[in-house]
Each structure stands twice: as structure tokens, then as C-alpha cells.
Amino acid sequence: MGTKRTRSRKYFFLYLACSVVLFVTGNACIRHVSTAPDKESKMDGANSIPADSLLQEKPGTSSPQETVEHEASRHLAAARSALAAGDYSAAFIEIEMASNHSPNSSRPETIFLTGLFYADPKNPTANITKANESLQLLENEHPESNRICEVRILSELLLRLQASESVNKRLRQDIVQLEKNLSAERNSVQTLKSLLKKMKEIDLEVAPKE
């Protein structure tokens, strides 16, 4: 009986010890499982990129407005080079391209180059009227432009040139009219000479013979 009770007590204590171990181990596992997602979420939070930062532009990238301004500047530079080289066809194309891409900041320079294009006397399509219109537009729309001083000087020179051309045109018309009058006078003189010659011939025929 004593032996059985002793064994029973041993089994009881062994069972109790195992139960305690299992209870402690189970609690530790439960705590590990419950805290694991928190750690993972923290890791995910540490490694994730905020949505706001994704919407921000990366360094070195250009906004649409900057791209338009860059394109306009590039075409304006090409137009200046073409005008300086006397390549008026290329200059016209570049000015048109600049006009299509021209933001407000580049519009004054685009208008100014348009005026220079039509004011250049070597340009086969030069047109003083269009040049003056462009320069006047620049002065009216952008009086704060740093081109205003040049615009006013060039406008004055173009106005004087236009006035001189008007005088020259009238003089050419007068010369043409004088040439017509002179030609008519010559024809009249020639006609009178012919009449005088015929009159002399008639006089000779009518005069009595001795």
C-alpha cells in the first residue's frame, strides 16, 4: 500500500509538473503569436513608403510648365542663330515653333524676334508694316519687357524708313509719269517734223517753175 501511494504521489507530481510546463509553454507561444503581427506591421511600416512621398516629384524631373519653357527657349535660340546666319526659312519655322510652345515668360522674346524677322532688309519676305505691328504689339502688351528700349529705337527707325519708302514710291511714280510725258512730247515733235516735211514738199510742188 505504501509503495502504491508513493508511486501515485510521484505520478501526481509528474503530471502536475508537466501540466505547469505545458501551461507556461502554451502561454509563451500564445504571446509570441499575438505579438508577431505587431512586429511585422512595425517592420512593414518602417519599410513602406508613405503615399504622399510617392506623389511628390522625384529630384531632377521637370514639370510640364518647365518642359514648355525649355522647348520655347530652345526654339528661340535656334531662331536667333538662323537669323544671324541669314537662314530666313529656318528662322521662320523656329519662330513659329516657339509661338506654339511659348509660355507667358517667353512671349515677349517671341514677338521681338518676329519683328526682327520682318525688319531685316536682307530677308526676301521682309515687311516693314508687319515688323512695326509686332514691335507695337510688344510695347503694348509687355511694357515691362527688357526689350522695350530696343523696340522703341527700332520702331522709330522703321517708321522713318517707311516714310522714306513712301517718298521714294511717289518719286518713282512721278518719274514714270514724266517719262510718259516726255515720250508723248517726243512723239509730238516727231509728228510736227513730219508735217513740216510734207508742207515743204507741197510748197515745192506748188511753186511755179521758171
C-alpha positions in Angstrom: 0.0 0.0 0.0 2.8 2.4 0.9 4.5 1.6 -2.4 1.4 2.3 -4.4 0.7 5.6 -2.6 4.3 6.6 -3.2 4.0 5.8 -6.9 0.7 7.7 -7.1 2.3 10.7 -5.5 5.2 10.5 -8.0 2.8 10.3 -10.9 0.7 13.1 -9.5 3.7 15.4 -9.1 5.0 14.4 -12.6 1.6 15.1 -14.0 1.5 18.4 -12.2 5.0 19.4 -13.4 4.1 18.5 -17.0 0.9 20.5 -16.7 2.8 23.5 -15.4 5.3 23.2 -18.2 2.6 22.9 -20.8 0.7 25.8 -19.4 3.9 28.0 -19.4 4.9 26.9 -22.8 1.4 27.4 -24.2 1.2 30.9 -22.8 4.6 31.8 -24.3 3.5 30.5 -27.7 0.3 32.5 -27.5 2.2 35.7 -26.5 4.7 35.1 -29.4 1.9 34.6 -31.9 -0.1 37.6 -30.7 3.0 39.9 -30.8 4.4 38.6 -34.1 2.0 40.6 -36.3 2.7 43.7 -34.4 6.4 43.3 -35.1 5.7 42.6 -38.7 3.4 45.5 -39.0 6.1 47.7 -37.5 8.7 46.3 -39.9 6.2 46.9 -42.8 5.6 50.4 -41.6 9.3 51.0 -41.4 10.0 49.7 -44.9 6.9 51.1 -46.6 6.9 54.4 -48.5 4.3 57.0 -47.5 1.7 57.6 -50.2 2.4 61.3 -50.1 6.0 60.8 -50.9 5.0 58.8 -54.0 3.0 61.7 -55.3 6.0 64.1 -54.9 8.1 64.7 -57.9 11.5 63.0 -58.0 14.5 65.2 -57.9 15.7 66.1 -61.4 12.3 65.6 -63.1 10.7 68.6 -64.9 7.2 69.8 -64.5 5.1 70.3 -67.7 5.5 74.1 -67.4 9.3 73.7 -67.2 9.2 71.5 -70.2 7.2 74.0 -72.2 9.5 76.8 -71.2 12.6 74.7 -72.1 11.1 74.0 -75.6 10.3 77.6 -76.2 13.8 78.7 -75.2 15.3 76.1 -77.4 13.3 77.3 -80.5 14.1 80.9 -79.7 17.8 80.2 -79.5 17.6 78.4 -82.8 15.7 81.3 -84.4 18.3 83.8 -83.3 21.1 81.6 -84.8 19.2 81.2 -88.1 18.6 85.0 -88.3 22.2 85.7 -87.7 23.2 83.2 -90.4 20.7 84.6 -92.9 18.7 81.4 -93.0 15.3 83.0 -93.0 13.3 79.9 -93.8 14.7 78.1 -90.8 14.2 81.2 -88.7 10.6 81.5 -89.7 10.0 77.8 -88.7 11.7 78.2 -85.4 9.7 81.3 -84.5 6.5 79.5 -85.4 7.5 76.6 -83.2 8.4 79.0 -80.4 5.0 80.6 -80.8 3.3 77.3 -80.4 5.2 76.4 -77.2 5.6 80.0 -75.9 4.5 80.5 -72.3 3.9 84.0 -71.0 7.5 84.4 -69.9 8.8 83.7 -73.5 6.1 85.6 -75.4 7.9 89.0 -75.4 11.0 87.5 -76.9 9.0 85.6 -79.5 7.2 88.8 -80.6 10.5 90.7 -80.7 12.2 88.1 -82.9 9.1 88.2 -85.2 9.7 91.9 -85.6 13.3 91.4 -86.3 12.5 88.8 -88.9 10.2 91.1 -90.9 12.5 94.1 -90.4 15.7 92.5 -91.8 16.2 94.2 -95.2 18.0 91.1 -96.5 15.0 88.9 -95.8 13.2 88.2 -99.1 9.9 88.3 -97.2 10.7 91.5 -95.3 7.7 93.6 -94.5 8.0 96.9 -92.6 4.3 97.0 -91.8 4.4 93.6 -90.2 7.6 94.4 -88.3 6.0 97.6 -86.9 2.9 95.7 -85.9 4.9 93.1 -84.0 7.0 95.7 -82.2 3.9 97.8 -81.4 2.3 94.7 -80.0 5.2 94.0 -77.8 5.3 97.6 -76.5 1.5 97.5 -75.7 1.3 94.0 -74.2 4.6 93.9 -72.3 5.8 97.5 -71.5 7.9 96.0 -68.6 10.0 93.9 -71.1 13.7 94.4 -71.1 13.4 94.7 -74.9 11.4 98.0 -74.8 14.4 100.2 -75.3 15.4 98.3 -78.4 11.8 98.2 -79.6 11.4 101.9 -79.4 14.6 102.6 -81.3 13.9 100.0 -83.9 10.3 101.2 -84.3 11.5 104.8 -84.9 14.0 103.7 -87.5 11.4 101.6 -89.2 8.9 104.4 -89.2 11.5 106.7 -90.8 12.4 104.0 -93.3 8.7 103.5 -94.1 8.3 107.3 -94.6 11.3 107.3 -96.9 10.0 104.4 -98.9 6.7 106.3 -99.3 8.5 109.3 -100.6 10.6 107.1 -102.9 7.5 105.5 -104.2 5.9 108.8 -105.0 9.1 109.9 -106.7 9.2 106.7 -108.8 5.6 107.3 -109.8 6.5 110.9 -110.8 9.4 109.7 -112.8 7.3 107.2 -114.6 4.7 109.9 -115.3 7.5 112.3 -116.5 8.9 109.6 -118.8 5.4 109.1 -120.3 5.0 112.8 -120.8 8.5 113.0 -122.3 7.7 110.1 -124.6 4.4 111.9 -125.7 6.4 115.2 -126.3 8.9 113.3 -128.4 6.0 111.8 -130.4 4.6 115.3 -130.9 7.9 116.7 -132.1 8.3 113.8 -134.5 4.8 114.4 -135.8 5.5 118.1 -136.2 8.7 117.3 -138.1 6.8 115.0 -140.4 4.2 117.7 -141.1 6.8 120.3 -141.8 8.5 118.0 -144.2 5.2 117.3 -146.0 4.5 121.0 -146.2 7.8 121.7 -147.7 7.2 119.1 -150.3 3.8 120.6 -151.1 5.3 124.0 -151.4 7.9 122.7 -153.8 5.2 121.1 -156.0 3.1 124.2 -156.0 5.8 126.7 -156.6 5.9 128.0 -160.3 8.7 126.8 -162.5 10.8 129.4 -164.2 
